[in-house]
């Protein structure tokens, strides 16, 4: 019985093959870049175009534009840090 207790504390580590791990990392980076582009594009559309004029109050457009811009910058930073 004592042997079972000692064996449980020394479980082998499971490693992913490097090829699969590289694919998932590449996919995450590409997805992150696409999302950053969408967030920054939405910020641009809200603040600098007339697409939402008359549909959304001006203060809401500017506030949401700032939120999308800041979140896009944050996501871009996270993608940059995850690549290192």
C-alpha positions as CSV (number, residue, x, y, z in Angstrom):
1,X,0.0,0.0,0.0
2,X,2.8,2.4,0.7
3,X,4.1,1.9,-2.9
4,X,0.8,3.3,-4.2
5,X,1.1,6.5,-2.2
6,X,4.6,7.1,-3.4
7,X,3.6,6.5,-7.1
8,X,0.7,8.9,-7.0
9,X,3.0,11.8,-6.1
10,X,5.2,11.2,-9.1
11,X,2.8,11.4,-12.0
12,X,4.4,11.7,-15.4
13,X,3.9,14.9,-17.3
14,X,2.0,14.9,-20.5
15,X,3.6,16.9,-23.3
16,X,2.1,18.0,-26.5
17,X,4.0,17.3,-29.7
18,X,5.7,20.5,-30.8
19,X,3.9,20.6,-34.2
20,X,0.4,20.7,-32.6
21,X,1.6,23.3,-30.0
22,X,3.0,25.4,-32.8
23,X,-0.3,25.3,-34.7
24,X,-2.3,26.3,-31.7
25,X,0.0,29.2,-31.0
26,X,-0.1,30.4,-34.6
27,X,-3.8,30.1,-34.6
28,X,-4.1,32.2,-31.4
29,X,-1.8,34.9,-32.8
30,X,-3.7,35.1,-36.1
31,X,-7.0,35.2,-34.2
32,X,-5.7,37.9,-31.9
33,X,-4.5,40.0,-34.8
34,X,-7.9,39.7,-36.5
35,X,-9.7,40.7,-33.3
36,X,-7.3,43.7,-32.8
37,X,-8.1,44.9,-36.3
38,X,-11.8,44.5,-35.7
39,X,-11.7,46.5,-32.4
40,X,-9.6,49.3,-33.8
41,X,-11.7,49.4,-37.0
42,X,-14.9,49.7,-34.9
43,X,-13.3,52.5,-32.9
44,X,-12.5,54.3,-36.2
45,X,-16.0,53.8,-37.5
46,X,-17.6,55.1,-34.4
47,X,-15.5,58.2,-34.0
48,X,-14.5,59.3,-37.5
49,X,-17.4,58.3,-39.8
50,X,-21.1,59.3,-40.2
51,X,-22.2,55.6,-40.2
52,X,-23.7,55.8,-36.7
53,X,-24.8,59.5,-36.8
54,X,-28.5,59.7,-36.0
55,X,-28.7,56.1,-34.8
56,X,-26.5,56.4,-31.7
57,X,-26.2,59.5,-29.5
58,X,-22.9,61.4,-30.1
59,X,-21.6,61.0,-26.5
60,X,-22.3,57.2,-26.7
61,X,-20.4,57.0,-30.1
62,X,-17.3,58.7,-28.6
63,X,-17.4,56.8,-25.4
64,X,-17.7,53.4,-27.2
65,X,-15.1,54.5,-29.7
66,X,-12.7,55.1,-26.8
67,X,-13.6,51.8,-25.2
68,X,-13.1,49.9,-28.4
69,X,-9.8,51.7,-29.0
70,X,-8.4,51.0,-25.6
71,X,-9.5,47.4,-25.7
72,X,-7.9,47.0,-29.1
73,X,-4.6,48.3,-27.8
74,X,-4.9,46.0,-24.8
75,X,-5.5,43.0,-27.0
76,X,-2.7,44.0,-29.3
77,X,-0.4,44.1,-26.3
78,X,-1.5,40.7,-25.2
79,X,-0.8,39.2,-28.6
80,X,2.6,40.9,-28.7
81,X,3.5,39.5,-25.2
82,X,2.2,36.0,-26.1
83,X,4.5,35.8,-29.1
84,X,7.7,36.1,-27.0
